[in-house]
Amino acid sequence: MQGNLAQVKSDILAELKMRVEDRILEPNNYEVLCKLINKADSISEAQAIAALGTTYKKNRFSF
């Protein structure tokens, strides 16, 4: 289970790094998210933390 958690964390961090490179996520926010994700105890916790780095564009659709 821990190996799987480590892989998920690695994948999430790589995705967040791409967001920084695409100028979607601020570097300072990336650093904070990295620290929190590395301390996560479960996959669901890591995914919830990663969601903090998600941006949504406003459009006419309602959710």
Phi and psi in radians as a Rosetta constraint file:
Dihedral C 1 N 2 CA 2 C 2 CIRCULARHARMONIC -1.131 0.35
Dihedral N 2 CA 2 C 2 N 3 CIRCULARHARMONIC -0.639 0.35
Dihedral C 2 N 3 CA 3 C 3 CIRCULARHARMONIC -1.097 0.35
Dihedral N 3 CA 3 C 3 N 4 CIRCULARHARMONIC -0.706 0.35
Dihedral C 3 N 4 CA 4 C 4 CIRCULARHARMONIC -1.149 0.35
Dihedral N 4 CA 4 C 4 N 5 CIRCULARHARMONIC -0.723 0.35
Dihedral C 4 N 5 CA 5 C 5 CIRCULARHARMONIC -1.074 0.35
Dihedral N 5 CA 5 C 5 N 6 CIRCULARHARMONIC -0.745 0.35
Dihedral C 5 N 6 CA 6 C 6 CIRCULARHARMONIC -1.091 0.35
Dihedral N 6 CA 6 C 6 N 7 CIRCULARHARMONIC -0.684 0.35
Dihedral C 6 N 7 CA 7 C 7 CIRCULARHARMONIC -1.170 0.35
Dihedral N 7 CA 7 C 7 N 8 CIRCULARHARMONIC -0.746 0.35
Dihedral C 7 N 8 CA 8 C 8 CIRCULARHARMONIC -1.098 0.35
Dihedral N 8 CA 8 C 8 N 9 CIRCULARHARMONIC -0.773 0.35
Dihedral C 8 N 9 CA 9 C 9 CIRCULARHARMONIC -1.034 0.35
Dihedral N 9 CA 9 C 9 N 10 CIRCULARHARMONIC -0.764 0.35
Dihedral C 9 N 10 CA 10 C 10 CIRCULARHARMONIC -1.077 0.35
Dihedral N 10 CA 10 C 10 N 11 CIRCULARHARMONIC -0.758 0.35
Dihedral C 10 N 11 CA 11 C 11 CIRCULARHARMONIC -1.120 0.35
Dihedral N 11 CA 11 C 11 N 12 CIRCULARHARMONIC -0.743 0.35
Dihedral C 11 N 12 CA 12 C 12 CIRCULARHARMONIC -1.107 0.35
Dihedral N 12 CA 12 C 12 N 13 CIRCULARHARMONIC -0.778 0.35
Dihedral C 12 N 13 CA 13 C 13 CIRCULARHARMONIC -1.116 0.35
Dihedral N 13 CA 13 C 13 N 14 CIRCULARHARMONIC -0.645 0.35
Dihedral C 13 N 14 CA 14 C 14 CIRCULARHARMONIC -1.139 0.35
Dihedral N 14 CA 14 C 14 N 15 CIRCULARHARMONIC -0.700 0.35
Dihedral C 14 N 15 CA 15 C 15 CIRCULARHARMONIC -1.153 0.35
Dihedral N 15 CA 15 C 15 N 16 CIRCULARHARMONIC -0.728 0.35
Dihedral C 15 N 16 CA 16 C 16 CIRCULARHARMONIC -1.131 0.35
Dihedral N 16 CA 16 C 16 N 17 CIRCULARHARMONIC -0.648 0.35
Dihedral C 16 N 17 CA 17 C 17 CIRCULARHARMONIC -1.082 0.35
Dihedral N 17 CA 17 C 17 N 18 CIRCULARHARMONIC -0.683 0.35
Dihedral C 17 N 18 CA 18 C 18 CIRCULARHARMONIC -1.119 0.35
Dihedral N 18 CA 18 C 18 N 19 CIRCULARHARMONIC -0.640 0.35
Dihedral C 18 N 19 CA 19 C 19 CIRCULARHARMONIC -1.129 0.35
Dihedral N 19 CA 19 C 19 N 20 CIRCULARHARMONIC -0.618 0.35
Dihedral C 19 N 20 CA 20 C 20 CIRCULARHARMONIC -1.168 0.35
Dihedral N 20 CA 20 C 20 N 21 CIRCULARHARMONIC -0.778 0.35
Dihedral C 20 N 21 CA 21 C 21 CIRCULARHARMONIC -1.123 0.35
Dihedral N 21 CA 21 C 21 N 22 CIRCULARHARMONIC -0.549 0.35
Dihedral C 21 N 22 CA 22 C 22 CIRCULARHARMONIC -1.501 0.35
Dihedral N 22 CA 22 C 22 N 23 CIRCULARHARMONIC 0.070 0.35
Dihedral C 22 N 23 CA 23 C 23 CIRCULARHARMONIC 1.086 0.35
Dihedral N 23 CA 23 C 23 N 24 CIRCULARHARMONIC 0.544 0.35
Dihedral C 23 N 24 CA 24 C 24 CIRCULARHARMONIC -1.581 0.35
Dihedral N 24 CA 24 C 24 N 25 CIRCULARHARMONIC -0.602 0.35
Dihedral C 24 N 25 CA 25 C 25 CIRCULARHARMONIC -2.085 0.35
Dihedral N 25 CA 25 C 25 N 26 CIRCULARHARMONIC 2.360 0.35
Dihedral C 25 N 26 CA 26 C 26 CIRCULARHARMONIC -1.234 0.35
Dihedral N 26 CA 26 C 26 N 27 CIRCULARHARMONIC 2.469 0.35
Dihedral C 26 N 27 CA 27 C 27 CIRCULARHARMONIC -0.979 0.35
Dihedral N 27 CA 27 C 27 N 28 CIRCULARHARMONIC -0.680 0.35
Dihedral C 27 N 28 CA 28 C 28 CIRCULARHARMONIC -1.122 0.35
Dihedral N 28 CA 28 C 28 N 29 CIRCULARHARMONIC -0.707 0.35
Dihedral C 28 N 29 CA 29 C 29 CIRCULARHARMONIC -1.150 0.35
Dihedral N 29 CA 29 C 29 N 30 CIRCULARHARMONIC -0.642 0.35
Dihedral C 29 N 30 CA 30 C 30 CIRCULARHARMONIC -1.053 0.35
Dihedral N 30 CA 30 C 30 N 31 CIRCULARHARMONIC -0.773 0.35
Dihedral C 30 N 31 CA 31 C 31 CIRCULARHARMONIC -1.076 0.35
Dihedral N 31 CA 31 C 31 N 32 CIRCULARHARMONIC -0.750 0.35
Dihedral C 31 N 32 CA 32 C 32 CIRCULARHARMONIC -1.129 0.35
Dihedral N 32 CA 32 C 32 N 33 CIRCULARHARMONIC -0.784 0.35
Dihedral C 32 N 33 CA 33 C 33 CIRCULARHARMONIC -1.095 0.35
Dihedral N 33 CA 33 C 33 N 34 CIRCULARHARMONIC -0.671 0.35
Dihedral C 33 N 34 CA 34 C 34 CIRCULARHARMONIC -1.052 0.35
Dihedral N 34 CA 34 C 34 N 35 CIRCULARHARMONIC -0.796 0.35
Dihedral C 34 N 35 CA 35 C 35 CIRCULARHARMONIC -1.081 0.35
Dihedral N 35 CA 35 C 35 N 36 CIRCULARHARMONIC -0.755 0.35
Dihedral C 35 N 36 CA 36 C 36 CIRCULARHARMONIC -1.178 0.35
Dihedral N 36 CA 36 C 36 N 37 CIRCULARHARMONIC -0.742 0.35
Dihedral C 36 N 37 CA 37 C 37 CIRCULARHARMONIC -1.135 0.35
Dihedral N 37 CA 37 C 37 N 38 CIRCULARHARMONIC -0.705 0.35
Dihedral C 37 N 38 CA 38 C 38 CIRCULARHARMONIC -1.120 0.35
Dihedral N 38 CA 38 C 38 N 39 CIRCULARHARMONIC -0.418 0.35
Dihedral C 38 N 39 CA 39 C 39 CIRCULARHARMONIC -1.620 0.35
Dihedral N 39 CA 39 C 39 N 40 CIRCULARHARMONIC -0.063 0.35
Dihedral C 39 N 40 CA 40 C 40 CIRCULARHARMONIC -1.114 0.35
Dihedral N 40 CA 40 C 40 N 41 CIRCULARHARMONIC 2.472 0.35
Dihedral C 40 N 41 CA 41 C 41 CIRCULARHARMONIC -1.677 0.35
Dihedral N 41 CA 41 C 41 N 42 CIRCULARHARMONIC -0.196 0.35
Dihedral C 41 N 42 CA 42 C 42 CIRCULARHARMONIC -2.562 0.35
Dihedral N 42 CA 42 C 42 N 43 CIRCULARHARMONIC 2.877 0.35
Dihedral C 42 N 43 CA 43 C 43 CIRCULARHARMONIC -1.117 0.35
Dihedral N 43 CA 43 C 43 N 44 CIRCULARHARMONIC -0.757 0.35
Dihedral C 43 N 44 CA 44 C 44 CIRCULARHARMONIC -1.118 0.35
Dihedral N 44 CA 44 C 44 N 45 CIRCULARHARMONIC -0.622 0.35
Dihedral C 44 N 45 CA 45 C 45 CIRCULARHARMONIC -1.165 0.35
Dihedral N 45 CA 45 C 45 N 46 CIRCULARHARMONIC -0.747 0.35
Dihedral C 45 N 46 CA 46 C 46 CIRCULARHARMONIC -1.105 0.35
Dihedral N 46 CA 46 C 46 N 47 CIRCULARHARMONIC -0.702 0.35
Dihedral C 46 N 47 CA 47 C 47 CIRCULARHARMONIC -1.177 0.35
Dihedral N 47 CA 47 C 47 N 48 CIRCULARHARMONIC -0.660 0.35
Dihedral C 47 N 48 CA 48 C 48 CIRCULARHARMONIC -1.143 0.35
Dihedral N 48 CA 48 C 48 N 49 CIRCULARHARMONIC -0.691 0.35
Dihedral C 48 N 49 CA 49 C 49 CIRCULARHARMONIC -1.159 0.35
Dihedral N 49 CA 49 C 49 N 50 CIRCULARHARMONIC -0.729 0.35
Dihedral C 49 N 50 CA 50 C 50 CIRCULARHARMONIC -1.086 0.35
Dihedral N 50 CA 50 C 50 N 51 CIRCULARHARMONIC -0.541 0.35
Dihedral C 50 N 51 CA 51 C 51 CIRCULARHARMONIC -1.088 0.35
Dihedral N 51 CA 51 C 51 N 52 CIRCULARHARMONIC -0.405 0.35
Dihedral C 51 N 52 CA 52 C 52 CIRCULARHARMONIC -1.138 0.35
Dihedral N 52 CA 52 C 52 N 53 CIRCULARHARMONIC -0.394 0.35
Dihedral C 52 N 53 CA 53 C 53 CIRCULARHARMONIC -1.640 0.35
Dihedral N 53 CA 53 C 53 N 54 CIRCULARHARMONIC 0.189 0.35
Dihedral C 53 N 54 CA 54 C 54 CIRCULARHARMONIC -1.615 0.35
Dihedral N 54 CA 54 C 54 N 55 CIRCULARHARMONIC 2.406 0.35
Dihedral C 54 N 55 CA 55 C 55 CIRCULARHARMONIC -2.015 0.35
Dihedral N 55 CA 55 C 55 N 56 CIRCULARHARMONIC 2.565 0.35
Dihedral C 55 N 56 CA 56 C 56 CIRCULARHARMONIC -2.142 0.35
Dihedral N 56 CA 56 C 56 N 57 CIRCULARHARMONIC 2.348 0.35
Dihedral C 56 N 57 CA 57 C 57 CIRCULARHARMONIC -1.515 0.35
Dihedral N 57 CA 57 C 57 N 58 CIRCULARHARMONIC 2.427 0.35
Dihedral C 57 N 58 CA 58 C 58 CIRCULARHARMONIC -1.356 0.35
Dihedral N 58 CA 58 C 58 N 59 CIRCULARHARMONIC 2.393 0.35
Dihedral C 58 N 59 CA 59 C 59 CIRCULARHARMONIC -2.553 0.35
Dihedral N 59 CA 59 C 59 N 60 CIRCULARHARMONIC -3.015 0.35
Dihedral C 59 N 60 CA 60 C 60 CIRCULARHARMONIC -1.409 0.35
Dihedral N 60 CA 60 C 60 N 61 CIRCULARHARMONIC -0.158 0.35
Dihedral C 60 N 61 CA 61 C 61 CIRCULARHARMONIC -1.355 0.35
Dihedral N 61 CA 61 C 61 N 62 CIRCULARHARMONIC 2.474 0.35
Dihedral C 61 N 62 CA 62 C 62 CIRCULARHARMONIC -1.884 0.35
Dihedral N 62 CA 62 C 62 N 63 CIRCULARHARMONIC 2.522 0.35
